[in-house]
């Protein structure tokens, strides 16, 4: 089946952010997400899932284990399981990105300060 944000399961998260499940299985998850200007998520880690964030549009500020990375459209970052991380949008436009998790990350999230 062809999936897009027009027909995929949608959910809201964080600070008025959107997510669409393009693929939702226990072993693999692909989510397209949208983050408005100034939005950010809380620092957290996943005990089981590794993730890849791929930036579709905008500029992401990404922190992983205390190091800050700036990602632009067409760039990605790998987050190994256990790495403390969060993404934020301090750019000049809405941020669009894919989050690919193996296995799925929903239900495998621990927030940290």
mmCIF file of the C-alpha atoms, coordinates in Angstrom:
data_MODEL
# 
_entry.id   MODEL 
# 
loop_
_atom_site.group_PDB 
_atom_site.id 
_atom_site.type_symbol 
_atom_site.label_atom_id 
_atom_site.label_alt_id 
_atom_site.label_comp_id 
_atom_site.label_asym_id 
_atom_site.label_entity_id 
_atom_site.label_seq_id 
_atom_site.pdbx_PDB_ins_code 
_atom_site.Cartn_x 
_atom_site.Cartn_y 
_atom_site.Cartn_z 
_atom_site.occupancy 
_atom_site.B_iso_or_equiv 
_atom_site.pdbx_formal_charge 
_atom_site.auth_seq_id 
_atom_site.auth_comp_id 
_atom_site.auth_asym_id 
_atom_site.auth_atom_id 
_atom_site.pdbx_PDB_model_num 
ATOM 1   C CA . UNK A 1 1   ? 0.000  0.000  0.000  1.00 0.00 ? 1   UNK A CA 1 
ATOM 2   C CA . UNK A 1 2   ? 1.213  3.495  -0.813 1.00 0.00 ? 2   UNK A CA 1 
ATOM 3   C CA . UNK A 1 3   ? 1.589  5.617  2.336  1.00 0.00 ? 3   UNK A CA 1 
ATOM 4   C CA . UNK A 1 4   ? 1.879  9.357  2.811  1.00 0.00 ? 4   UNK A CA 1 
ATOM 5   C CA . UNK A 1 5   ? 0.902  11.891 5.448  1.00 0.00 ? 5   UNK A CA 1 
ATOM 6   C CA . UNK A 1 6   ? -2.492 12.007 3.696  1.00 0.00 ? 6   UNK A CA 1 
ATOM 7   C CA . UNK A 1 7   ? -3.426 8.434  4.637  1.00 0.00 ? 7   UNK A CA 1 
ATOM 8   C CA . UNK A 1 8   ? -1.030 7.381  7.435  1.00 0.00 ? 8   UNK A CA 1 
ATOM 9   C CA . UNK A 1 9   ? -1.932 7.135  11.121 1.00 0.00 ? 9   UNK A CA 1 
ATOM 10  C CA . UNK A 1 10  ? -1.367 10.585 12.661 1.00 0.00 ? 10  UNK A CA 1 
ATOM 11  C CA . UNK A 1 11  ? -0.504 11.640 16.208 1.00 0.00 ? 11  UNK A CA 1 
ATOM 12  C CA . UNK A 1 12  ? 0.477  14.826 18.045 1.00 0.00 ? 12  UNK A CA 1 
ATOM 13  C CA . UNK A 1 13  ? 3.528  14.971 20.278 1.00 0.00 ? 13  UNK A CA 1 
ATOM 14  C CA . UNK A 1 14  ? 5.625  17.440 22.247 1.00 0.00 ? 14  UNK A CA 1 
ATOM 15  C CA . UNK A 1 15  ? 5.150  21.143 21.596 1.00 0.00 ? 15  UNK A CA 1 
ATOM 16  C CA . UNK A 1 16  ? 2.462  21.042 18.840 1.00 0.00 ? 16  UNK A CA 1 
ATOM 17  C CA . UNK A 1 17  ? 4.458  18.620 16.668 1.00 0.00 ? 17  UNK A CA 1 
ATOM 18  C CA . UNK A 1 18  ? 2.949  16.084 14.248 1.00 0.00 ? 18  UNK A CA 1 
ATOM 19  C CA . UNK A 1 19  ? 3.897  12.524 13.373 1.00 0.00 ? 19  UNK A CA 1 
ATOM 20  C CA . UNK A 1 20  ? 2.659  10.084 10.721 1.00 0.00 ? 20  UNK A CA 1 
ATOM 21  C CA . UNK A 1 21  ? 3.376  6.342  10.862 1.00 0.00 ? 21  UNK A CA 1 
ATOM 22  C CA . UNK A 1 22  ? 4.553  5.429  7.365  1.00 0.00 ? 22  UNK A CA 1 
ATOM 23  C CA . UNK A 1 23  ? 5.560  1.963  8.624  1.00 0.00 ? 23  UNK A CA 1 
ATOM 24  C CA . UNK A 1 24  ? 4.589  0.598  12.021 1.00 0.00 ? 24  UNK A CA 1 
ATOM 25  C CA . UNK A 1 25  ? 5.825  -2.874 12.919 1.00 0.00 ? 25  UNK A CA 1 
ATOM 26  C CA . UNK A 1 26  ? 7.449  -4.265 16.050 1.00 0.00 ? 26  UNK A CA 1 
ATOM 27  C CA . UNK A 1 27  ? 10.817 -4.589 14.285 1.00 0.00 ? 27  UNK A CA 1 
ATOM 28  C CA . UNK A 1 28  ? 10.896 -1.397 12.220 1.00 0.00 ? 28  UNK A CA 1 
ATOM 29  C CA . UNK A 1 29  ? 9.230  2.012  12.443 1.00 0.00 ? 29  UNK A CA 1 
ATOM 30  C CA . UNK A 1 30  ? 9.315  4.835  9.889  1.00 0.00 ? 30  UNK A CA 1 
ATOM 31  C CA . UNK A 1 31  ? 7.679  8.089  10.968 1.00 0.00 ? 31  UNK A CA 1 
ATOM 32  C CA . UNK A 1 32  ? 7.471  11.396 9.123  1.00 0.00 ? 32  UNK A CA 1 
ATOM 33  C CA . UNK A 1 33  ? 7.425  14.272 11.594 1.00 0.00 ? 33  UNK A CA 1 
ATOM 34  C CA . UNK A 1 34  ? 6.805  18.012 11.472 1.00 0.00 ? 34  UNK A CA 1 
ATOM 35  C CA . UNK A 1 35  ? 8.147  20.442 14.088 1.00 0.00 ? 35  UNK A CA 1 
ATOM 36  C CA . UNK A 1 36  ? 7.128  24.124 14.169 1.00 0.00 ? 36  UNK A CA 1 
ATOM 37  C CA . UNK A 1 37  ? 9.566  26.973 14.780 1.00 0.00 ? 37  UNK A CA 1 
ATOM 38  C CA . UNK A 1 38  ? 10.848 27.073 18.353 1.00 0.00 ? 38  UNK A CA 1 
ATOM 39  C CA . UNK A 1 39  ? 9.627  23.564 19.216 1.00 0.00 ? 39  UNK A CA 1 
ATOM 40  C CA . UNK A 1 40  ? 11.806 21.027 21.026 1.00 0.00 ? 40  UNK A CA 1 
ATOM 41  C CA . UNK A 1 41  ? 11.507 17.662 22.693 1.00 0.00 ? 41  UNK A CA 1 
ATOM 42  C CA . UNK A 1 42  ? 12.761 16.526 26.079 1.00 0.00 ? 42  UNK A CA 1 
ATOM 43  C CA . UNK A 1 43  ? 16.140 14.795 26.408 1.00 0.00 ? 43  UNK A CA 1 
ATOM 44  C CA . UNK A 1 44  ? 15.623 11.036 26.473 1.00 0.00 ? 44  UNK A CA 1 
ATOM 45  C CA . UNK A 1 45  ? 17.075 7.683  25.469 1.00 0.00 ? 45  UNK A CA 1 
ATOM 46  C CA . UNK A 1 46  ? 15.848 4.362  24.120 1.00 0.00 ? 46  UNK A CA 1 
ATOM 47  C CA . UNK A 1 47  ? 16.966 1.161  25.831 1.00 0.00 ? 47  UNK A CA 1 
ATOM 48  C CA . UNK A 1 48  ? 16.291 -1.090 22.839 1.00 0.00 ? 48  UNK A CA 1 
ATOM 49  C CA . UNK A 1 49  ? 15.906 1.033  19.694 1.00 0.00 ? 49  UNK A CA 1 
ATOM 50  C CA . UNK A 1 50  ? 18.541 2.598  17.493 1.00 0.00 ? 50  UNK A CA 1 
ATOM 51  C CA . UNK A 1 51  ? 17.331 5.452  15.314 1.00 0.00 ? 51  UNK A CA 1 
ATOM 52  C CA . UNK A 1 52  ? 18.190 7.386  12.198 1.00 0.00 ? 52  UNK A CA 1 
ATOM 53  C CA . UNK A 1 53  ? 16.900 10.956 11.798 1.00 0.00 ? 53  UNK A CA 1 
ATOM 54  C CA . UNK A 1 54  ? 16.814 12.182 8.181  1.00 0.00 ? 54  UNK A CA 1 
ATOM 55  C CA . UNK A 1 55  ? 16.060 15.870 7.594  1.00 0.00 ? 55  UNK A CA 1 
ATOM 56  C CA . UNK A 1 56  ? 13.571 16.521 4.781  1.00 0.00 ? 56  UNK A CA 1 
ATOM 57  C CA . UNK A 1 57  ? 13.252 20.315 5.155  1.00 0.00 ? 57  UNK A CA 1 
ATOM 58  C CA . UNK A 1 58  ? 14.433 23.067 7.456  1.00 0.00 ? 58  UNK A CA 1 
ATOM 59  C CA . UNK A 1 59  ? 17.350 22.967 9.884  1.00 0.00 ? 59  UNK A CA 1 
ATOM 60  C CA . UNK A 1 60  ? 17.465 20.759 12.986 1.00 0.00 ? 60  UNK A CA 1 
ATOM 61  C CA . UNK A 1 61  ? 19.481 21.334 16.121 1.00 0.00 ? 61  UNK A CA 1 
ATOM 62  C CA . UNK A 1 62  ? 20.271 17.924 17.533 1.00 0.00 ? 62  UNK A CA 1 
ATOM 63  C CA . UNK A 1 63  ? 21.950 17.145 20.828 1.00 0.00 ? 63  UNK A CA 1 
ATOM 64  C CA . UNK A 1 64  ? 23.359 13.686 21.497 1.00 0.00 ? 64  UNK A CA 1 
ATOM 65  C CA . UNK A 1 65  ? 25.301 12.796 24.630 1.00 0.00 ? 65  UNK A CA 1 
ATOM 66  C CA . UNK A 1 66  ? 26.140 16.468 25.232 1.00 0.00 ? 66  UNK A CA 1 
ATOM 67  C CA . UNK A 1 67  ? 27.376 17.217 21.688 1.00 0.00 ? 67  UNK A CA 1 
ATOM 68  C CA . UNK A 1 68  ? 25.376 19.590 19.454 1.00 0.00 ? 68  UNK A CA 1 
ATOM 69  C CA . UNK A 1 69  ? 24.889 18.958 15.728 1.00 0.00 ? 69  UNK A CA 1 
ATOM 70  C CA . UNK A 1 70  ? 23.220 21.169 13.115 1.00 0.00 ? 70  UNK A CA 1 
ATOM 71  C CA . UNK A 1 71  ? 21.539 19.151 10.355 1.00 0.00 ? 71  UNK A CA 1 
ATOM 72  C CA . UNK A 1 72  ? 20.178 20.539 7.096  1.00 0.00 ? 72  UNK A CA 1 
ATOM 73  C CA . UNK A 1 73  ? 17.860 19.029 4.496  1.00 0.00 ? 73  UNK A CA 1 
ATOM 74  C CA . UNK A 1 74  ? 19.403 15.904 2.981  1.00 0.00 ? 74  UNK A CA 1 
ATOM 75  C CA . UNK A 1 75  ? 21.497 15.096 6.082  1.00 0.00 ? 75  UNK A CA 1 
ATOM 76  C CA . UNK A 1 76  ? 21.022 12.409 8.718  1.00 0.00 ? 76  UNK A CA 1 
ATOM 77  C CA . UNK A 1 77  ? 22.278 11.358 12.119 1.00 0.00 ? 77  UNK A CA 1 
ATOM 78  C CA . UNK A 1 78  ? 22.391 7.898  13.692 1.00 0.00 ? 78  UNK A CA 1 
ATOM 79  C CA . UNK A 1 79  ? 21.403 7.556  17.357 1.00 0.00 ? 79  UNK A CA 1 
ATOM 80  C CA . UNK A 1 80  ? 22.672 4.311  18.927 1.00 0.00 ? 80  UNK A CA 1 
ATOM 81  C CA . UNK A 1 81  ? 20.488 2.697  21.575 1.00 0.00 ? 81  UNK A CA 1 
ATOM 82  C CA . UNK A 1 82  ? 21.151 4.227  24.986 1.00 0.00 ? 82  UNK A CA 1 
ATOM 83  C CA . UNK A 1 83  ? 22.372 7.580  23.614 1.00 0.00 ? 83  UNK A CA 1 
ATOM 84  C CA . UNK A 1 84  ? 20.752 10.560 25.350 1.00 0.00 ? 84  UNK A CA 1 
ATOM 85  C CA . UNK A 1 85  ? 19.367 12.881 22.694 1.00 0.00 ? 85  UNK A CA 1 
ATOM 86  C CA . UNK A 1 86  ? 16.780 15.443 21.620 1.00 0.00 ? 86  UNK A CA 1 
ATOM 87  C CA . UNK A 1 87  ? 15.872 17.427 18.520 1.00 0.00 ? 87  UNK A CA 1 
ATOM 88  C CA . UNK A 1 88  ? 14.780 21.071 18.339 1.00 0.00 ? 88  UNK A CA 1 
ATOM 89  C CA . UNK A 1 89  ? 13.883 23.625 15.693 1.00 0.00 ? 89  UNK A CA 1 
ATOM 90  C CA . UNK A 1 90  ? 15.822 26.869 16.099 1.00 0.00 ? 90  UNK A CA 1 
ATOM 91  C CA . UNK A 1 91  ? 15.891 27.454 12.343 1.00 0.00 ? 91  UNK A CA 1 
ATOM 92  C CA . UNK A 1 92  ? 13.922 29.920 10.250 1.00 0.00 ? 92  UNK A CA 1 
ATOM 93  C CA . UNK A 1 93  ? 11.264 27.517 8.919  1.00 0.00 ? 93  UNK A CA 1 
ATOM 94  C CA . UNK A 1 94  ? 9.170  24.518 9.876  1.00 0.00 ? 94  UNK A CA 1 
ATOM 95  C CA . UNK A 1 95  ? 11.260 21.358 10.291 1.00 0.00 ? 95  UNK A CA 1 
ATOM 96  C CA . UNK A 1 96  ? 10.354 18.133 8.472  1.00 0.00 ? 96  UNK A CA 1 
ATOM 97  C CA . UNK A 1 97  ? 12.150 14.855 9.078  1.00 0.00 ? 97  UNK A CA 1 
ATOM 98  C CA . UNK A 1 98  ? 11.951 11.062 9.079  1.00 0.00 ? 98  UNK A CA 1 
ATOM 99  C CA . UNK A 1 99  ? 12.638 8.976  12.170 1.00 0.00 ? 99  UNK A CA 1 
ATOM 100 C CA . UNK A 1 100 ? 13.564 5.377  11.390 1.00 0.00 ? 100 UNK A CA 1 
ATOM 101 C CA . UNK A 1 101 ? 13.707 3.128  14.471 1.00 0.00 ? 101 UNK A CA 1 
ATOM 102 C CA . UNK A 1 102 ? 14.857 -0.496 14.780 1.00 0.00 ? 102 UNK A CA 1 
ATOM 103 C CA . UNK A 1 103 ? 13.095 -2.003 16.639 1.00 0.00 ? 103 UNK A CA 1 
ATOM 104 C CA . UNK A 1 104 ? 10.163 0.398  17.178 1.00 0.00 ? 104 UNK A CA 1 
ATOM 105 C CA . UNK A 1 105 ? 10.824 3.153  19.730 1.00 0.00 ? 105 UNK A CA 1 
ATOM 106 C CA . UNK A 1 106 ? 7.260  3.721  20.965 1.00 0.00 ? 106 UNK A CA 1 
ATOM 107 C CA . UNK A 1 107 ? 7.086  2.335  24.493 1.00 0.00 ? 107 UNK A CA 1 
ATOM 108 C CA . UNK A 1 108 ? 10.916 2.401  24.710 1.00 0.00 ? 108 UNK A CA 1 
ATOM 109 C CA . UNK A 1 109 ? 11.585 5.933  25.907 1.00 0.00 ? 109 UNK A CA 1 
ATOM 110 C CA . UNK A 1 110 ? 13.098 7.159  29.179 1.00 0.00 ? 110 UNK A CA 1 
ATOM 111 C CA . UNK A 1 111 ? 13.225 10.918 29.771 1.00 0.00 ? 111 UNK A CA 1 
ATOM 112 C CA . UNK A 1 112 ? 16.312 12.345 31.524 1.00 0.00 ? 112 UNK A CA 1 
ATOM 113 C CA . UNK A 1 113 ? 17.238 15.795 32.771 1.00 0.00 ? 113 UNK A CA 1 
# 
